[in-house]
């Protein structure tokens, strides 16, 4: 990944985090990593624990940000969520997998929050 792509991704994650907080979610972890991968944001939405994948794009040339979360990525995120829950001892009555699609079009970032995306 290039330095520019890393910077765009980091900016998108900050925008997504601000969006979640403004929507009333309570973040508990950010960029949680293990040998199997990374979870961008984990946040409580009331009693629901949301595992959030953030995808940022400046163009739709290669599809929309949300389209970048393919089946294999969703499967990997489910496994990562199970690992995080086991390692932290966190329990939740309900978990949800969200995608935050961030578009950078030259003006303010546009954030689309897809709850229960997969």
C-alpha positions, 0 to 999 in steps of 0.5 A: 500500500502506498503512503498516499493510500495509507493517508487517504485510508487513515483520513477516512477512518477519522471521518468515519469515527467522527460520524459514528460518535455524532450518531451516538455510538460509543467506540471501544477499539480502533485498528485492533490487530492480530495475526489474522488481520485488523478491525477498523472500529468496534463500537457500541450502538446501545446494546449492540456491538458493531464491528465496522469496516471503513472503506474510503475512495476518492473516485468510483473508478474501481467501484463504490467503497461499500462494494470493496467489502467482498465475501472473503473480507466479510468472512475474515471480519466475522472471524476477527470479531469472534477472536476479539470477543474471545480475547477481550472477554467482551459479551454482547447480546447482539453483534452487527457488522457495518460498513462505513463508505467514505467518499472524498470528492474535494469537498467535505467527506461523505460518509454512508453508514450501512448497518448490518451490511453482512 
